[in-house]
Amino acid sequence: MPKSRYRFNPESLSFDKVKLGFRAVLLRGLAYFVGSVLVALVYYLVFAAFFDSPKEKALLREIDQLTLQYDIIHREMENLDKVIGQLEEKDDNLYRTIFEAEPVPETQRESGVGGINRYKDLEGYNNSSIVIETTKKLDNLKKKIVVQSKSYDELYDLARRKEEMLKSIPAIMPISNKDLTRTASGFGPRIHPIYKIIKFHAGMDFTAPMGSEIYVTGNGTVEAVNISARGLGKHIIVDHGFGYKSIYAHLDDFNSRRGQKVNRGDVIGFVGNTGTSVAPHLHYEIKLNGRNIDPVNYYMNDLTAAEYDKMIEIVSKTGQSFD
């Protein structure tokens, strides 16, 4: 900045030196300062727009690394999801089949994670989509692991109780029938002996003389001892646990009472001709989880392979039931 200013004097025809006051000097200095600041600010904005600071470069590198890590974690979780899917398939189709347990419901395995917009705090960022997607995947995996863990706990309990289960499952014929001549009618559609129409026969019929002993086919508890003039007539229901129940119908008399603990082979009643029955016989049913199943598949403690084939042949040729 020049130290002095001069002004032309027309009267003397010469240049006179101009002396500035303090205020003028201050204003001029302030103007130069403001101008320098504005120029520096422009330079800074231009530099910041085209060049990253060392701190920004470090943060960008960290963001890239985190994004890469999220991608890797996401792929690993997809692999874990496939492994869990294989475990679920083995659980339902192998382990639970061995222990005759119902598969875990698909709705229970695939149920979502509760909460209204539980990922709201993760929204609003540049990489929100990958963070939210990974978090959802992680929550879903945790849910599946919890369900599978509970299923294995149940299977462990079933394995521990396997011996009790084997003693409880109906596994013998309910009357003495070694020669198989007392097998009368099997499971499935049969001609009703009274109505002469085809009706579904929910059990097996065994002919036997009045008063023949009836054996409980597995350990359990007598759930009901019922008397009726129609239908099943006098009949007994035994709860074996593990989803199994057996029914013994058209009895002449009982040899058990409601609530009594019984063991496989105990005599619980006697063959009769009560209810809707056309001749002395035993109508025998097995239910698993409330559904009737074919008793012919549950004589594993009684019959050899040859005897089993013979029984299948006999019941398949019988077109009419006894009740």
C-alpha positions in Angstrom: 0.0 0.0 0.0 1.5 3.5 -0.9 2.5 5.5 2.1 1.3 8.9 0.6 -1.3 10.2 -1.7 -1.1 13.4 -3.8 -3.9 15.7 -5.2 -3.5 18.3 -8.1 -4.0 21.9 -7.0 -5.2 24.0 -9.9 -4.4 27.2 -8.2 -0.7 26.5 -7.7 -0.5 24.1 -10.6 1.2 21.6 -8.4 0.6 18.3 -6.6 -0.1 18.7 -2.9 0.4 15.8 -0.5 -2.9 14.5 1.0 -2.7 13.5 4.6 -5.2 10.7 5.7 -6.9 10.7 9.0 -7.0 7.8 11.4 -10.5 6.8 10.4 -9.7 6.8 6.8 -6.6 4.7 7.4 -8.7 2.3 9.5 -11.4 1.9 6.9 -8.8 1.3 4.2 -7.0 -1.3 6.3 -10.3 -3.0 7.1 -11.2 -3.0 3.4 -7.9 -4.7 2.5 -8.5 -7.3 5.3 -12.0 -8.1 4.2 -10.9 -8.5 0.7 -8.1 -10.8 1.7 -10.5 -12.9 3.7 -12.9 -13.2 0.8 -10.2 -14.2 -1.6 -9.0 -16.8 0.9 -12.5 -18.1 1.4 -12.9 -18.5 -2.4 -9.7 -20.4 -2.6 -10.8 -22.6 0.3 -14.1 -23.4 -1.3 -12.6 -24.2 -4.6 -10.0 -26.4 -3.0 -12.5 -28.2 -0.8 -14.8 -28.8 -3.8 -12.1 -30.6 -5.8 -9.7 -32.0 -3.2 -10.4 -34.1 0.0 -8.6 -33.2 3.2 -6.5 -35.9 4.8 -9.2 -36.5 7.4 -11.9 -36.9 4.7 -9.7 -39.3 2.8 -9.3 -41.4 6.0 -13.0 -41.4 6.6 -13.8 -42.4 3.0 -11.3 -45.3 3.2 -13.0 -46.4 6.4 -16.5 -46.2 4.8 -15.2 -48.3 1.9 -13.8 -50.9 4.3 -17.0 -51.0 6.3 -19.1 -51.4 3.1 -16.8 -54.3 2.0 -17.2 -55.9 5.5 -21.0 -55.6 5.3 -20.9 -57.3 1.9 -18.7 -60.1 3.2 -20.9 -60.5 6.4 -24.1 -60.6 4.2 -22.7 -63.4 2.0 -21.6 -65.3 5.1 -25.1 -65.0 6.6 -26.6 -66.3 3.3 -24.3 -69.4 3.6 -25.4 -69.8 7.3 -29.0 -69.5 6.2 -28.5 -72.4 3.8 -26.8 -74.5 6.5 -29.7 -73.8 8.9 -32.1 -74.8 6.1 -30.4 -78.1 5.8 -30.6 -78.6 9.6 -34.3 -77.8 9.5 -34.9 -80.3 6.7 -33.0 -83.1 8.6 -34.9 -82.1 11.7 -38.3 -82.4 10.1 -37.7 -85.3 7.7 -35.2 -87.5 9.6 -34.9 -86.8 13.4 -38.6 -86.1 14.0 -39.6 -89.1 11.8 -37.4 -91.4 13.9 -39.2 -90.2 17.1 -42.6 -90.0 15.3 -42.9 -86.3 16.2 -44.8 -83.7 14.2 -42.5 -81.4 12.1 -42.0 -77.8 13.4 -44.7 -75.7 11.7 -43.4 -73.6 8.8 -45.2 -70.6 10.1 -43.2 -70.9 13.3 -39.9 -71.2 11.5 -40.6 -68.3 9.1 -42.4 -65.9 11.4 -41.0 -62.4 11.3 -39.3 -60.4 14.0 -41.7 -58.2 16.0 -41.6 -54.4 16.3 -43.0 -51.5 14.3 -40.3 -50.1 12.0 -37.5 -51.5 14.3 -34.9 -50.3 11.7 -35.9 -46.6 11.8 -32.7 -45.5 13.5 -30.7 -47.0 10.6 -32.4 -44.9 7.9 -31.2 -41.7 6.4 -27.5 -42.6 5.7 -25.7 -43.2 2.4 -25.4 -46.9 3.1 -28.7 -47.4 5.0 -29.9 -50.0 2.5 -27.1 -52.5 3.0 -27.0 -51.9 6.8 -30.8 -52.4 7.2 -30.7 -55.5 4.9 -27.8 -57.1 6.8 -29.5 -56.3 10.2 -32.8 -57.9 9.0 -30.9 -61.0 7.8 -29.1 -61.2 11.2 -32.5 -60.9 13.1 -34.0 -63.6 10.8 -31.0 -65.9 11.5 -31.3 -65.4 15.2 -35.0 -66.2 15.1 -34.3 -69.5 13.1 -31.5 -70.5 15.5 -33.8 -70.0 18.5 -36.5 -72.1 16.9 -34.1 -74.8 15.9 -32.5 -74.8 19.4 -35.9 -75.4 21.0 -36.6 -78.2 18.5 -33.3 -79.9 19.4 -34.2 -79.5 23.1 -37.5 -81.3 22.3 -35.7 -84.0 20.3 -33.2 -84.5 23.2 -36.1 -85.0 25.6 -37.7 -87.5 23.1 -34.4 -89.4 22.9 -34.1 -89.5 26.6 -37.6 -90.9 26.8 -37.1 -93.3 23.9 -37.3 -96.4 26.1 -40.5 -95.2 27.7 -41.8 -94.3 24.3 -41.0 -97.8 22.9 -42.9 -99.4 25.8 -45.9 -97.1 25.3 -46.4 -97.4 21.5 -49.1 -99.9 20.7 -47.0 -102.8 19.3 -48.9 -106.1 19.9 -52.2 -107.6 18.8 -55.0 -106.9 21.3 -56.2 -110.6 21.4 -54.4 -113.9 21.2 -54.2 -114.4 17.4 -51.0 -116.2 16.6 -52.7 -118.3 13.9 -54.3 -115.1 12.4 -57.6 -116.9 11.9 -59.3 -114.3 14.1 -58.4 -111.4 11.7 -61.8 -110.3 10.3 -61.7 -106.9 8.8 -59.1 -104.3 8.1 -58.7 -100.5 8.0 -60.3 -98.5 5.2 -63.5 -98.5 3.2 -65.7 -101.5 4.0 -69.3 -102.6 3.5 -71.2 -101.8 6.7 -72.8 -105.1 8.0 -76.1 -103.4 8.9 -76.5 -100.5 6.4 -75.0 -102.4 3.5 -73.2 -99.3 2.2 -69.5 -98.6 1.9 -68.3 -96.7 5.0 -64.8 -95.9 6.2 -63.7 -98.5 8.8 -61.4 -96.7 11.3 -59.8 -99.8 12.8 -59.4 -103.6 12.7 -61.9 -106.2 13.7 -60.9 -109.5 15.4 -63.4 -112.3 15.7 -63.2 -114.3 19.0 -65.5 -116.2 21.4 -67.5 -114.2 23.9 -65.4 -113.5 27.0 -62.0 -113.8 25.3 -59.3 -111.7 27.0 -58.3 -108.4 25.5 -54.8 -107.1 26.1 -53.7 -103.5 26.2 -51.1 -103.0 23.4 -48.8 -100.6 25.1 -48.1 -98.9 28.4 -50.5 -96.1 29.3 -53.4 -94.8 31.4 -57.0 -95.8 31.0 -58.6 -92.5 29.8 -62.2 -93.7 29.6 -64.4 -96.8 30.3 -67.6 -96.1 28.5 -70.9 -97.9 28.2 -73.2 -97.3 25.2 -76.1 -99.3 23.6 -75.1 -98.1 20.1 -71.9 -97.3 18.2 -68.9 -98.7 19.9 -70.9 -100.2 22.8 -68.9 -100.9 25.9 -65.4 -99.6 25.0 -62.1 -98.6 26.6 -59.8 -95.7 25.6 -56.2 -95.9 26.7 -53.8 -92.9 26.5 -50.3 -94.1 25.8 -48.7 -90.6 25.7 -46.5 -89.4 22.8 -49.7 -88.7 20.9 -50.9 -92.3 20.8 -54.3 -93.6 22.0 -55.9 -97.0 21.5 -59.6 -97.9 21.5 -61.1 -101.4 22.3 -64.8 -101.6 21.5 -67.9 -103.9 21.6 -66.7 -105.4 24.9 -68.7 -107.8 27.1 -67.1 -106.6 30.3 -64.3 -104.5 31.7 -61.2 -105.5 33.7 -59.9 -101.9 34.2 -61.1 -98.6 35.5 -60.7 -95.0 34.5 -57.3 -93.5 35.5 -55.7 -96.9 36.0 -52.0 -97.3 34.9 -51.7 -100.3 32.6 -48.7 -102.1 31.0 -48.5 -103.8 27.6 -50.1 -107.3 27.8 -52.4 -106.5 30.8 -55.9 -107.8 30.4 -58.2 -104.8 30.3 -61.5 -106.3 29.1 -63.3 -109.2 27.4 -64.7 -109.7 23.9 -68.4 -109.0 23.5 -71.1 -108.1 21.1 -72.4 -104.7 22.4 -73.3 -101.6 20.5 -73.6 -101.7 16.7 -72.1 -105.2 16.2 -73.3 -108.2 14.3 -71.2 -110.9 16.0 -68.8 -111.3 18.9 -65.6 -109.5 18.0 -63.1 -106.8 19.1 -63.0 -103.5 17.2 -59.5 -102.1 17.7 -58.3 -98.5 16.8 -55.1 -96.6 17.1 -55.0 -92.8 17.0 -51.9 -90.7 16.5 -52.3 -87.0 17.4 -56.1 -87.3 17.1 -56.1 -89.1 13.6 -56.9 -92.7 13.0 -54.0 -94.8 11.6 -53.9 -98.3 10.3 -53.3 -100.7 13.2 -51.8 -103.3 10.9 -48.6 -101.3 10.9 -48.2 -101.7 14.7 -47.8 -105.4 15.3 -44.0 -105.3 15.2 -43.6 -107.2 18.5 -46.0 -110.0 17.5 -45.5 -111.0 13.8 -42.7 -112.3 11.7 -42.3 -110.9 8.1 -44.2 -114.0 6.8 -47.0 -113.6 9.3 -47.3 -109.9 8.6 -47.6 -110.6 4.8 -50.3 -113.2 5.6 -52.3 -110.7 7.7 -52.1 -108.1 5.0 -53.5 -110.6 2.5 -56.3 -111.6 4.9 -57.5 -108.0 5.6 -57.2 -106.9 2.0 -59.7 -109.7 0.9 -62.3 -108.8 3.6 -64.9 -106.5 2.1 -67.3 -106.2 5.1 -66.7 -105.1 8.6 -68.4 -106.5 11.8 -69.6 -103.1 13.1 
